[in-house]
Amino acid sequence: MTRTGLLLTALCCLMLSGCGYTLGTPVVPGVRSVHVPLFRSDSFRRDTDYLLTEAVQREIRTRGGYRLEDAATADTILTGKIVEIRKSPLSETRFDDPRELQLSLGAEVTWMDRRTGKVLIQQTFPLTSQLMPQMSSVSMAPEVGQSFATAQQEAARRLASSIADLMEIAW
């Protein structure tokens, strides 16, 4: 009985000591709210800036680590600029019509403490081969009814998730 009790006590102590896991969303100390203005874009593609801004706001709201507020009352401001939108064919028919396309989206993001002016995070999600996992890309096949609009929404959702991940790094 004492051996079993000792083993059980050791197991409980091991479990309570933790393994680096945390409960909840890791947040920046002293930061409770964020303002996300409309992402800037110089692209000729319409509404991508609105889609990405809405996706980032939705992702922040869903994760629950920070409240969304207006610029005058928020602790921090998350600004962004869409730096690249690329649509390229993955496969073609014998008449050179695109059969499957890939939409890639890249953005530059800056998260700044509005109260102190300190930059908390500055990250670019470029479309380079070195940072391919951080790039948001979606494939679509027009022949089977998939559209550019749905691919654009999915690329914005994936990039928004990557941006929100940056806000949750261990502080």
MILUM-387401 format. One record per residue (C-alpha): residue in one letter; x, y, z. Coordinates in nm, 4 decimals, padded with zeros to 6 digits. Example, Ala and Ser with C-alpha at 12.3 -4.5 7.8 and 13.67 -1.06 7.14 Angstrom:
+------+----------+----------+----------+
: rest :       px :       py :       pz :
+------+----------+----------+----------+
:    a :  01.2300 : -00.4500 :  00.7800 :
:    s :  01.3670 : -00.1060 :  00.7140 :
+------+----------+----------+----------+
//
This chain:
+------+----------+----------+----------+
: rest :       px :       py :       pz :
+------+----------+----------+----------+
:    m :  00.0000 :  00.0000 :  00.0000 :
:    t :  00.2787 :  00.2467 :  00.0775 :
:    r :  00.4518 :  00.1738 : -00.2506 :
:    t :  00.1291 :  00.2411 : -00.4430 :
:    g :  00.0673 :  00.5574 : -00.2392 :
:    l :  00.4210 :  00.6788 : -00.3036 :
:    l :  00.3882 :  00.6112 : -00.6765 :
:    l :  00.0532 :  00.7913 : -00.6874 :
:    t :  00.1971 :  01.0899 : -00.4990 :
:    a :  00.4951 :  01.1087 : -00.7349 :
:    l :  00.2622 :  01.0935 : -01.0358 :
:    c :  00.0438 :  01.3739 : -00.8955 :
:    c :  00.3501 :  01.5901 : -00.8274 :
:    l :  00.4732 :  01.5315 : -01.1814 :
:    m :  00.1370 :  01.6272 : -01.3278 :
:    l :  00.1072 :  01.9396 : -01.1131 :
:    s :  00.4582 :  02.0593 : -01.1930 :
:    g :  00.3569 :  02.1171 : -01.5527 :
:    c :  00.5275 :  02.0548 : -01.8808 :
:    g :  00.5221 :  02.4058 : -02.0221 :
:    y :  00.1543 :  02.3943 : -02.1111 :
:    t : -00.0789 :  02.6782 : -02.0230 :
:    l : -00.4531 :  02.7008 : -01.9994 :
:    g : -00.6179 :  02.9695 : -02.2063 :
:    t : -00.4697 :  03.2095 : -02.4546 :
:    p : -00.1257 :  03.3550 : -02.3754 :
:    v : -00.1532 :  03.7330 : -02.3765 :
:    v :  00.0836 :  04.0272 : -02.3439 :
:    p :  00.0891 :  04.1479 : -01.9812 :
:    g : -00.1008 :  04.4744 : -01.9413 :
:    v : -00.2692 :  04.4517 : -02.2824 :
:    r : -00.6406 :  04.3797 : -02.2880 :
:    s : -00.7665 :  04.5407 : -02.6072 :
:    v : -00.6667 :  04.5881 : -02.9683 :
:    h : -00.7848 :  04.8041 : -03.2568 :
:    v : -00.7597 :  04.6615 : -03.6086 :
:    p : -00.8041 :  04.9323 : -03.8754 :
:    l : -00.8631 :  04.8463 : -04.2393 :
:    f : -00.5602 :  04.6772 : -04.3947 :
:    r : -00.4015 :  04.8818 : -04.6712 :
:    s : -00.3617 :  04.7413 : -05.0195 :
:    d : -00.2194 :  04.8733 : -05.3445 :
:    s : -00.3537 :  04.5772 : -05.5411 :
:    f : -00.6071 :  04.6046 : -05.8184 :
:    r : -00.7953 :  04.3073 : -05.6665 :
:    r : -01.1118 :  04.4367 : -05.5058 :
:    d : -01.2222 :  04.3778 : -05.1460 :
:    t : -00.9199 :  04.1737 : -05.0369 :
:    d : -00.8370 :  04.4406 : -04.7793 :
:    y : -01.1890 :  04.4203 : -04.6340 :
:    l : -01.1858 :  04.0406 : -04.6301 :
:    l : -00.8503 :  04.0220 : -04.4517 :
:    t : -00.9445 :  04.2906 : -04.1967 :
:    e : -01.2720 :  04.1130 : -04.1140 :
:    a : -01.0948 :  03.7773 : -04.0919 :
:    v : -00.8315 :  03.9146 : -03.8502 :
:    q : -01.0982 :  04.0784 : -03.6341 :
:    r : -01.3042 :  03.7576 : -03.6317 :
:    e : -00.9988 :  03.5492 : -03.5386 :
:    i : -00.9079 :  03.7812 : -03.2483 :
:    r : -01.2681 :  03.7810 : -03.1254 :
:    t : -01.2937 :  03.4013 : -03.1521 :
:    r : -00.9730 :  03.3302 : -02.9625 :
:    g : -01.0830 :  03.5585 : -02.6800 :
:    g : -00.7434 :  03.6811 : -02.5637 :
:    y : -00.8114 :  04.0462 : -02.6488 :
:    r : -01.1152 :  04.2714 : -02.6886 :
:    l : -01.1674 :  04.4682 : -03.0080 :
:    e : -01.2102 :  04.8411 : -02.9435 :
:    d : -01.1924 :  05.1660 : -03.1344 :
:    a : -00.8630 :  05.3499 : -03.1852 :
:    a : -00.9193 :  05.6029 : -02.9054 :
:    t : -00.9662 :  05.3464 : -02.6261 :
:    a : -00.7660 :  05.0394 : -02.7351 :
:    d : -00.4399 :  04.9508 : -02.5610 :
:    t : -00.2765 :  04.8416 : -02.8878 :
:    i : -00.3209 :  04.8892 : -03.2613 :
:    l : -00.2647 :  04.6133 : -03.5174 :
:    t : -00.2003 :  04.7644 : -03.8602 :
:    g : -00.1386 :  04.5774 : -04.1794 :
:    k : -00.0708 :  04.6098 : -04.5465 :
:    i : -00.1315 :  04.3500 : -04.8140 :
:    v :  00.2015 :  04.3309 : -04.9926 :
:    e :  00.1249 :  04.0676 : -05.2513 :
:    i : -00.1664 :  03.8845 : -05.4077 :
:    r : -00.0719 :  03.6178 : -05.6562 :
:    k : -00.2955 :  03.3976 : -05.8688 :
:    s : -00.1074 :  03.1337 : -06.0629 :
:    p : -00.2108 :  02.8236 : -06.2572 :
:    l : -00.1249 :  02.4844 : -06.1122 :
:    s : -00.2505 :  02.2840 : -06.4091 :
:    e : -00.3934 :  02.3606 : -06.7517 :
:    t : -00.6069 :  02.1940 : -07.0145 :
:    r : -00.4591 :  02.1068 : -07.3507 :
:    f : -00.5966 :  02.4413 : -07.4774 :
:    d : -00.4019 :  02.6340 : -07.2086 :
:    d : -00.7107 :  02.7110 : -07.0010 :
:    p : -00.6398 :  02.6965 : -06.6277 :
:    r : -00.7770 :  02.3813 : -06.4715 :
:    e : -00.6527 :  02.4460 : -06.1174 :
:    l : -00.5308 :  02.7763 : -05.9764 :
:    q : -00.3472 :  02.8807 : -05.6640 :
:    l : -00.4205 :  03.2066 : -05.4829 :
:    s : -00.1460 :  03.3316 : -05.2505 :
:    l : -00.1743 :  03.6231 : -05.0116 :
:    g :  00.1079 :  03.8035 : -04.8297 :
:    a :  00.0876 :  04.0825 : -04.5724 :
:    e :  00.3026 :  04.3021 : -04.3525 :
:    v :  00.1741 :  04.3420 : -03.9952 :
:    t :  00.2749 :  04.5765 : -03.7127 :
:    w :  00.1347 :  04.5496 : -03.3606 :
:    m :  00.2034 :  04.8607 : -03.1567 :
:    d :  00.1244 :  04.9632 : -02.8001 :
:    r : -00.0786 :  05.2820 : -02.8434 :
:    r :  00.0042 :  05.4075 : -02.4923 :
:    t :  00.3841 :  05.3877 : -02.5174 :
:    g :  00.4457 :  05.3769 : -02.8922 :
:    k :  00.6478 :  05.0556 : -02.8514 :
:    v :  00.6286 :  04.8062 : -03.1376 :
:    l :  00.5291 :  04.4694 : -02.9922 :
:    i :  00.5510 :  04.2678 : -03.3141 :
:    q :  00.6470 :  04.3500 : -03.6696 :
:    q :  00.6214 :  04.0657 : -03.9168 :
:    t :  00.6034 :  04.0245 : -04.2902 :
:    f :  00.4385 :  03.7236 : -04.4460 :
:    p :  00.6076 :  03.7413 : -04.7861 :
:    l :  00.5692 :  03.5053 : -05.0731 :
:    t :  00.9248 :  03.3752 : -05.0715 :
:    s :  01.0517 :  03.0205 : -05.0722 :
:    q :  01.2171 :  03.0637 : -04.7297 :
:    l :  00.8874 :  03.1429 : -04.5543 :
:    m :  00.6521 :  02.9191 : -04.7516 :
:    p :  00.4793 :  02.7733 : -04.4396 :
:    q :  00.3833 :  03.1257 : -04.3256 :
:    m :  00.2316 :  03.2167 : -04.6574 :
:    s : -00.1416 :  03.1859 : -04.7043 :
:    s : -00.2241 :  02.9965 : -05.0214 :
:    v : -00.5354 :  02.8207 : -05.1449 :
:    s : -00.5952 :  02.6156 : -05.4565 :
:    m : -00.9192 :  02.6277 : -05.6554 :
:    a : -01.0597 :  02.4453 : -05.9536 :
:    p : -01.3047 :  02.6541 : -06.1601 :
:    e : -01.4132 :  02.3477 : -06.3594 :
:    v : -01.5769 :  02.1944 : -06.0536 :
:    g : -01.7505 :  02.5141 : -05.9439 :
:    q : -01.4949 :  02.6667 : -05.7097 :
:    s : -01.4633 :  03.0428 : -05.7431 :
:    f : -01.2028 :  03.3107 : -05.6917 :
:    a : -01.4241 :  03.4686 : -05.4234 :
:    t : -01.4289 :  03.1565 : -05.2052 :
:    a : -01.0550 :  03.1053 : -05.2533 :
:    q : -00.9970 :  03.4685 : -05.1570 :
:    q : -01.1995 :  03.4242 : -04.8367 :
:    e : -01.0140 :  03.1060 : -04.7431 :
:    a : -00.6721 :  03.2668 : -04.8069 :
:    a : -00.7740 :  03.5627 : -04.5880 :
:    r : -00.8931 :  03.3259 : -04.3130 :
:    r : -00.5646 :  03.1321 : -04.3163 :
:    l : -00.3523 :  03.4475 : -04.3104 :
:    a : -00.5674 :  03.5900 : -04.0286 :
:    s : -00.5039 :  03.2750 : -03.8286 :
:    s : -00.1274 :  03.3178 : -03.8763 :
:    i : -00.1504 :  03.6819 : -03.7682 :
:    a : -00.3488 :  03.5892 : -03.4562 :
:    d : -00.0897 :  03.3197 : -03.3798 :
:    l :  00.1744 :  03.5950 : -03.3663 :
:    m : -00.0285 :  03.7755 : -03.1011 :
:    e : -00.0257 :  03.4623 : -02.8830 :
:    i :  00.3452 :  03.3924 : -02.8619 :
:    a :  00.4752 :  03.3202 : -02.5144 :
:    w :  00.5375 :  03.6446 : -02.3282 :
+------+----------+----------+----------+
//
